[in-house]
Amino acid sequence: MKKRYIFLSVLVLIVVGVYFFAPSLESIVQKVVHKYGSEITGTDVNLKGFRLGLTTGEITVGNPRDYSTKNLFELGEIYVKVDIKSLTSDTIVIENVEVSKPVINYEMLSLTRNNISDIQNNIKKNTTKTAQKETAETEKAKASSASAEAGKKVVIKKLTVKDGEINAVAVKDSSVSVKLPTITMTNIGGSKEGEPVSVTISKVIGKILNTASSTVVSSKISDLKGVAQKNLEDIAGGVKDRVKSIGIFGK
């Protein structure tokens, strides 16, 4: 009987701790995703409506300047399962992340430039610098006894992105959609006993963009042939003849 009471007491403490700590953690996660996600991608990254353990929340990644669509992609219906015991440790262990029905807007500015490649270039350029900045801020917070919750490391045991769609935008109000293959990532940061949030964000967004890019290339988005040519003509005169001559969209 005594063991039973001890167990119930521990359970109550866990529930109470999560009740009071989770809202704080949710707020911290939103701020960290916005701060480091924006620095890494070079665009505006936001996490809205996030609640631990619920199928809710949405991440939006804005497009670089010059593109007509507002966002590069929107990740909706996010489910996150966290190891409760890890919330008070230096490394937060996320058991499972499921992202359903993300929408990615692929847009070309020219034959050699599109929004996905622009963000990919930004990620390559900014990830190391941002991770170093995050680490420095964490150490500074610890040294001053300030809250270092934002500097916690993260391990994601499994992440799945499913039922996604890529809208290949050629001209305003014209697009062709292709299906985004299911993406599965496991043990993110696990080999290092956790990684900075900025590195985790970089890996996840990078994987999604790499998959989207390869999908667009492999699909050849043949139904976009006419509007794509028109869009490129509007950007630079005479591009249509060049496109045909090098065979990118066929003849």
KEKE-3310 file (N, C-alpha, C; in steps of 0.2 Angstrom, whole numbers, plus 5000, padded with zeros to 4 digits):
npx = (5004:5010:5019:5011:5005:5017:5020:5008:5010:5022:5017:5007:5016:5023:5013:5008:5020:5022:5010:5012:5025:5025:5017:5026:5038:5032:5031:5044:5049:5042:5048:5061:5062:5057:5067:5080:5077:5073:5086:5094:5088:5086:5074:5057:5053:5040:5031:5016:5002:5006:5006:5011:5010:4998:4989:4992:4996:5007:5020:5027:5037:5044:5045:5060:5065:5058:5050:5034:5024:5019:5024:5037:5035:5022:5019:5007:4996:5004:5011:5018:5027:5034:5047:5043:5051:5063:5062:5067:5080:5096:5095:5082:5072:5063:5051:5043:5038:5026:5021:5008:5001:5009:5012:5021:5028:5034:5044:5050:5062:5071:5080:5090:5087:5078:5066:5067:5081:5087:5084:5090:5104:5105:5104:5115:5125:5122:5120:5131:5136:5125:5123:5135:5133:5121:5126:5136:5127:5120:5130:5134:5122:5121:5133:5129:5119:5107:5091:5092:5085:5082:5093:5094:5098:5093:5085:5078:5069:5061:5055:5042:5036:5021:5009:5011:5011:5017:5017:5020:5024:5022:5017:5007:4993:4993:4997:5005:5002:5012:5015:5022:5034:5033:5042:5055:5064:5076:5082:5088:5101:5104:5116:5125:5121:5111:5108:5111:5096:5096:5104:5096:5084:5090:5093:5081:5073:5081:5081:5068:5067:5077:5071:5059:5065:5072:5060:5053:5062:5063:5050:5048:5038:5029:5017:5018:5024:5020:5015:5027:5036:5031:5032:5046:5048:5043:5051:5064:5067:5066:5069:5062:5066:5079:5076:5070:5081:5090:5083:5077:5063:5058:5053)
npy = (4994:5006:5008:5010:5023:5031:5030:5036:5049:5053:5053:5063:5074:5074:5077:5090:5097:5097:5103:5116:5119:5116:5126:5137:5131:5129:5142:5146:5138:5142:5155:5152:5145:5154:5164:5157:5150:5160:5166:5156:5153:5165:5171:5175:5165:5157:5149:5145:5143:5132:5117:5106:5089:5089:5089:5101:5117:5127:5129:5142:5147:5160:5167:5172:5189:5196:5186:5181:5173:5173:5164:5151:5138:5130:5122:5112:5105:5099:5087:5083:5073:5073:5067:5067:5067:5072:5086:5094:5092:5095:5091:5090:5077:5072:5061:5059:5067:5073:5079:5084:5086:5097:5112:5116:5130:5131:5141:5149:5162:5163:5154:5149:5152:5149:5149:5138:5134:5146:5147:5135:5139:5149:5142:5134:5143:5150:5141:5136:5148:5153:5142:5143:5156:5153:5144:5152:5161:5153:5149:5161:5164:5154:5157:5169:5165:5166:5162:5147:5141:5142:5137:5124:5107:5096:5081:5072:5058:5052:5059:5063:5068:5069:5067:5078:5093:5100:5115:5121:5136:5146:5158:5172:5166:5154:5137:5121:5106:5094:5078:5078:5067:5055:5059:5053:5055:5049:5048:5061:5071:5062:5054:5063:5065:5075:5091:5108:5119:5127:5119:5108:5113:5117:5105:5098:5107:5108:5095:5093:5103:5098:5086:5091:5098:5088:5081:5090:5091:5078:5075:5083:5092:5093:5098:5111:5117:5127:5139:5141:5145:5157:5164:5165:5172:5184:5189:5190:5195:5185:5173:5162:5156:5152:5143:5133:5129:5124:5114:5112:5112:5104:5102)
npz = (5000:5004:4994:4984:4987:4986:4973:4967:4972:4966:4953:4954:4956:4944:4935:4940:4938:4924:4921:4925:4919:4906:4898:4899:4893:4880:4876:4876:4866:4854:4853:4852:4840:4831:4832:4829:4818:4809:4808:4802:4790:4784:4782:4787:4800:4809:4823:4827:4838:4845:4855:4868:4865:4858:4843:4835:4830:4819:4807:4799:4785:4778:4761:4752:4748:4733:4728:4723:4731:4748:4758:4758:4763:4772:4787:4794:4807:4818:4828:4843:4854:4869:4880:4896:4907:4903:4902:4912:4911:4904:4891:4880:4876:4862:4858:4847:4832:4822:4806:4797:4781:4774:4765:4751:4742:4727:4717:4703:4698:4688:4675:4683:4696:4710:4724:4733:4731:4735:4749:4753:4751:4760:4772:4772:4772:4785:4796:4804:4809:4816:4826:4833:4839:4846:4856:4862:4868:4877:4886:4892:4898:4908:4915:4921:4929:4924:4916:4906:4897:4884:4878:4879:4873:4860:4856:4844:4842:4832:4817:4806:4791:4782:4768:4761:4750:4734:4727:4712:4707:4693:4686:4692:4701:4694:4694:4697:4705:4714:4723:4739:4744:4758:4772:4783:4797:4809:4826:4827:4832:4842:4842:4847:4860:4860:4851:4847:4846:4835:4825:4824:4819:4807:4801:4799:4791:4781:4776:4772:4762:4753:4749:4743:4732:4724:4721:4713:4702:4698:4694:4683:4681:4670:4665:4668:4658:4648:4655:4663:4653:4649:4660:4662:4650:4653:4663:4657:4641:4626:4632:4630:4618:4621:4631:4624:4616:4624:4629:4642:4645:4635:4618)
capx = (5000:5014:5022:5006:5005:5023:5019:5003:5013:5026:5013:5004:5021:5024:5007:5008:5026:5020:5005:5015:5031:5023:5016:5033:5042:5029:5032:5051:5050:5040:5053:5068:5060:5057:5074:5085:5074:5074:5093:5097:5085:5087:5068:5053:5050:5036:5028:5010:4997:5010:5004:5014:5006:4992:4989:4990:5002:5009:5026:5028:5044:5043:5049:5065:5063:5057:5046:5027:5021:5021:5028:5040:5031:5018:5019:5002:4995:5010:5010:5024:5027:5040:5048:5042:5057:5068:5060:5071:5087:5100:5094:5075:5071:5057:5050:5040:5036:5022:5019:5004:4999:5013:5012:5027:5027:5041:5043:5056:5063:5074:5082:5095:5086:5071:5065:5070:5088:5089:5084:5096:5110:5105:5105:5122:5129:5121:5119:5137:5137:5120:5124:5140:5130:5117:5130:5138:5122:5119:5136:5133:5116:5123:5138:5126:5114:5100:5088:5096:5080:5082:5100:5094:5099:5087:5086:5072:5069:5058:5051:5038:5032:5017:5003:5013:5010:5022:5014:5025:5021:5025:5015:5002:4987:4994:5002:5004:5004:5015:5014:5028:5035:5034:5049:5056:5071:5077:5088:5091:5105:5105:5123:5129:5117:5108:5111:5108:5090:5097:5106:5090:5080:5093:5093:5074:5071:5086:5079:5062:5069:5081:5066:5055:5069:5073:5054:5051:5066:5061:5043:5048:5032:5028:5011:5019:5028:5017:5016:5034:5039:5028:5034:5052:5048:5041:5057:5069:5065:5070:5071:5058:5070:5084:5074:5069:5087:5094:5079:5075:5056:5057:5052)
capy = (5000:5012:5009:5013:5030:5034:5030:5041:5055:5055:5054:5069:5079:5075:5080:5097:5100:5098:5108:5123:5120:5116:5133:5141:5128:5131:5149:5146:5134:5147:5161:5149:5143:5161:5167:5154:5148:5166:5168:5151:5153:5172:5174:5175:5159:5157:5144:5147:5138:5126:5115:5100:5083:5090:5089:5108:5122:5128:5133:5145:5149:5165:5167:5177:5194:5196:5181:5183:5170:5175:5159:5146:5133:5130:5115:5112:5099:5096:5083:5082:5069:5074:5063:5072:5067:5076:5093:5098:5091:5099:5089:5088:5071:5072:5055:5058:5073:5071:5084:5082:5091:5103:5114:5120:5134:5131:5147:5151:5168:5163:5148:5147:5154:5148:5150:5133:5134:5152:5145:5130:5142:5153:5137:5132:5149:5153:5137:5136:5154:5153:5137:5146:5161:5150:5141:5157:5164:5148:5149:5167:5164:5150:5161:5174:5162:5167:5156:5145:5136:5142:5134:5117:5103:5093:5074:5069:5051:5051:5064:5061:5073:5065:5070:5085:5095:5105:5119:5124:5142:5149:5165:5173:5162:5148:5133:5114:5102:5087:5076:5077:5060:5055:5060:5051:5056:5046:5049:5068:5073:5056:5052:5068:5067:5081:5096:5115:5119:5129:5114:5103:5116:5117:5098:5097:5111:5106:5088:5095:5107:5094:5081:5095:5100:5082:5079:5094:5089:5071:5075:5087:5096:5094:5101:5118:5119:5133:5145:5142:5148:5163:5168:5167:5177:5191:5191:5192:5195:5180:5167:5156:5153:5149:5137:5128:5127:5119:5108:5111:5110:5100:5106)
capz = (5000:5005:4987:4979:4988:4984:4966:4966:4974:4961:4947:4955:4955:4937:4932:4942:4935:4917:4920:4926:4916:4899:4895:4899:4888:4874:4874:4874:4859:4849:4853:4849:4833:4827:4832:4826:4811:4804:4806:4798:4783:4781:4781:4793:4802:4814:4825:4830:4841:4847:4862:4869:4866:4855:4836:4834:4829:4812:4806:4792:4783:4773:4755:4751:4744:4726:4726:4723:4736:4754:4761:4755:4765:4779:4790:4798:4810:4820:4834:4847:4860:4873:4886:4901:4912:4900:4902:4917:4910:4899:4884:4879:4872:4859:4856:4840:4829:4815:4803:4792:4776:4773:4758:4749:4736:4723:4713:4699:4696:4682:4674:4688:4703:4713:4731:4737:4731:4739:4756:4754:4751:4766:4777:4771:4774:4791:4801:4808:4813:4821:4831:4838:4843:4851:4861:4866:4872:4882:4891:4895:4903:4913:4919:4925:4933:4921:4913:4900:4894:4877:4876:4880:4867:4858:4853:4841:4840:4826:4814:4800:4787:4777:4765:4759:4743:4732:4722:4708:4704:4687:4686:4697:4700:4690:4698:4696:4711:4714:4729:4742:4747:4765:4774:4789:4800:4816:4830:4826:4838:4846:4842:4851:4866:4859:4847:4848:4843:4828:4821:4823:4814:4800:4798:4797:4786:4775:4773:4768:4755:4748:4746:4738:4726:4720:4718:4707:4697:4695:4691:4677:4681:4662:4664:4669:4652:4645:4660:4665:4648:4649:4666:4660:4645:4656:4667:4652:4634:4622:4636:4627:4613:4625:4635:4619:4613:4629:4630:4649:4645:4629:4612)
cpx = (5004:5017:5017:5005:5011:5022:5014:5006:5018:5023:5010:5010:5023:5019:5007:5014:5025:5015:5008:5021:5030:5022:5022:5037:5039:5031:5040:5052:5048:5045:5059:5067:5060:5064:5079:5083:5075:5081:5096:5094:5085:5080:5064:5051:5046:5032:5022:5005:5000:5008:5007:5009:4999:4993:4987:4997:5004:5015:5026:5035:5043:5048:5055:5062:5063:5052:5038:5023:5023:5026:5031:5036:5027:5017:5013:5001:5001:5009:5017:5023:5034:5041:5048:5048:5062:5068:5065:5078:5090:5098:5086:5075:5063:5056:5047:5037:5032:5020:5015:5002:5002:5012:5018:5026:5034:5040:5050:5056:5067:5076:5086:5093:5079:5071:5068:5078:5091:5089:5089:5102:5111:5107:5112:5127:5128:5121:5125:5137:5131:5121:5129:5137:5125:5121:5133:5133:5120:5124:5135:5127:5118:5128:5134:5120:5107:5097:5091:5091:5081:5088:5100:5095:5093:5089:5079:5072:5066:5054:5048:5035:5028:5012:5005:5011:5015:5018:5019:5022:5025:5023:5009:4996:4987:4999:5000:5006:5007:5015:5022:5029:5035:5041:5050:5063:5071:5083:5092:5095:5107:5112:5128:5126:5114:5112:5108:5101:5091:5100:5100:5086:5083:5092:5086:5072:5075:5083:5072:5063:5072:5076:5062:5059:5070:5066:5052:5055:5064:5054:5043:5043:5030:5022:5012:5023:5026:5018:5023:5037:5037:5031:5042:5053:5047:5047:5063:5067:5070:5071:5068:5063:5076:5082:5073:5076:5091:5090:5077:5067:5054:5055:5044)
cpy = (5006:5013:5012:5021:5034:5035:5036:5048:5058:5057:5061:5075:5080:5079:5088:5100:5101:5103:5115:5125:5120:5122:5137:5138:5129:5138:5150:5143:5139:5152:5158:5148:5149:5164:5164:5151:5154:5167:5163:5152:5160:5175:5173:5168:5159:5151:5146:5142:5132:5124:5108:5094:5084:5091:5096:5112:5122:5132:5136:5148:5154:5164:5173:5183:5193:5191:5183:5180:5172:5170:5153:5139:5134:5123:5115:5105:5096:5093:5082:5078:5070:5069:5068:5072:5071:5084:5097:5096:5095:5097:5086:5082:5071:5065:5054:5065:5071:5077:5082:5088:5097:5105:5118:5123:5134:5136:5149:5159:5169:5156:5145:5148:5152:5148:5145:5133:5141:5150:5140:5134:5146:5148:5135:5137:5151:5148:5137:5142:5155:5148:5140:5152:5158:5147:5146:5161:5160:5149:5156:5167:5160:5153:5166:5172:5163:5161:5154:5140:5136:5139:5127:5113:5099:5086:5073:5062:5049:5057:5062:5067:5069:5070:5077:5086:5100:5109:5123:5130:5145:5156:5165:5169:5156:5143:5125:5110:5095:5085:5076:5070:5060:5055:5057:5052:5053:5048:5056:5070:5068:5054:5057:5069:5074:5087:5103:5115:5122:5124:5109:5106:5116:5110:5096:5101:5109:5100:5089:5098:5102:5089:5085:5096:5094:5080:5083:5092:5083:5071:5079:5092:5098:5098:5109:5121:5126:5140:5146:5146:5156:5167:5170:5172:5184:5193:5193:5190:5189:5174:5161:5152:5149:5143:5131:5125:5123:5114:5107:5109:5106:5105:5105)
cpz = (5000:4998:4983:4980:4986:4976:4964:4967:4968:4954:4948:4953:4948:4933:4933:4938:4928:4916:4920:4921:4908:4895:4894:4893:4881:4871:4872:4867:4854:4848:4849:4842:4828:4826:4828:4819:4806:4803:4801:4790:4780:4779:4787:4795:4809:4816:4829:4833:4843:4854:4862:4869:4862:4847:4834:4832:4821:4812:4799:4791:4777:4767:4755:4747:4737:4724:4727:4729:4743:4758:4757:4757:4772:4781:4795:4802:4813:4827:4837:4853:4863:4879:4892:4906:4910:4901:4907:4916:4905:4892:4884:4874:4869:4856:4849:4838:4822:4812:4797:4787:4775:4766:4756:4742:4732:4717:4709:4697:4689:4681:4679:4695:4705:4721:4735:4737:4735:4746:4758:4755:4757:4772:4777:4774:4782:4797:4806:4813:4818:4827:4836:4842:4848:4857:4866:4871:4878:4888:4895:4900:4909:4918:4924:4929:4930:4918:4907:4896:4887:4874:4877:4873:4866:4855:4850:4839:4834:4823:4807:4797:4781:4774:4763:4751:4741:4726:4718:4704:4699:4686:4691:4696:4696:4693:4696:4703:4710:4722:4732:4745:4754:4767:4782:4792:4807:4819:4828:4832:4843:4847:4846:4857:4866:4855:4849:4844:4835:4823:4819:4818:4807:4797:4795:4791:4780:4772:4769:4762:4750:4745:4741:4732:4722:4717:4712:4701:4693:4692:4685:4676:4674:4661:4665:4663:4650:4649:4662:4659:4648:4655:4665:4655:4648:4660:4662:4645:4630:4626:4633:4622:4616:4628:4630:4617:4617:4631:4637:4649:4639:4623:4610)
residu = (MET:LYS:LYS:ARG:TYR:ILE:PHE:LEU:SER:VAL:LEU:VAL:LEU:ILE:VAL:VAL:GLY:VAL:TYR:PHE:PHE:ALA:PRO:SER:LEU:GLU:SER:ILE:VAL:GLN:LYS:VAL:VAL:HIS:LYS:TYR:GLY:SER:GLU:ILE:THR:GLY:THR:ASP:VAL:ASN:LEU:LYS:GLY:PHE:ARG:LEU:GLY:LEU:THR:THR:GLY:GLU:ILE:THR:VAL:GLY:ASN:PRO:ARG:ASP:TYR:SER:THR:LYS:ASN:LEU:PHE:GLU:LEU:GLY:GLU:ILE:TYR:VAL:LYS:VAL:ASP:ILE:LYS:SER:LEU:THR:SER:ASP:THR:ILE:VAL:ILE:GLU:ASN:VAL:GLU:VAL:SER:LYS:PRO:VAL:ILE:ASN:TYR:GLU:MET:LEU:SER:LEU:THR:ARG:ASN:ASN:ILE:SER:ASP:ILE:GLN:ASN:ASN:ILE:LYS:LYS:ASN:THR:THR:LYS:THR:ALA:GLN:LYS:GLU:THR:ALA:GLU:THR:GLU:LYS:ALA:LYS:ALA:SER:SER:ALA:SER:ALA:GLU:ALA:GLY:LYS:LYS:VAL:VAL:ILE:LYS:LYS:LEU:THR:VAL:LYS:ASP:GLY:GLU:ILE:ASN:ALA:VAL:ALA:VAL:LYS:ASP:SER:SER:VAL:SER:VAL:LYS:LEU:PRO:THR:ILE:THR:MET:THR:ASN:ILE:GLY:GLY:SER:LYS:GLU:GLY:GLU:PRO:VAL:SER:VAL:THR:ILE:SER:LYS:VAL:ILE:GLY:LYS:ILE:LEU:ASN:THR:ALA:SER:SER:THR:VAL:VAL:SER:SER:LYS:ILE:SER:ASP:LEU:LYS:GLY:VAL:ALA:GLN:LYS:ASN:LEU:GLU:ASP:ILE:ALA:GLY:GLY:VAL:LYS:ASP:ARG:VAL:LYS:SER:ILE:GLY:ILE:PHE:GLY:LYS)
# end
